[in-house]
Amino acid sequence: MPWYAWLILILALGSILGSLLLLRDTAKKLPLTEEQLKRIHERNVEQDAKDSRER
């Protein structure tokens, strides 16, 4: 493979890796209250029960 093909390949992989690292660094947690977390957990339990009944 010629040298310029290797260069393009390295640049493409570097671009992908850089984008993933940037995305990880800029990700932020959602500030949820205790009540919201409780409702989310309750909904998850209800959905799990519904899924198990459907199977």
Buried (B, 14 or more C-beta within 10 A) or exposed (E): EEEEEEEEEEEEEEEEEEEEEEEEEEEEEEEEEEEEEEEEEEEEEEEEEEEEEEE
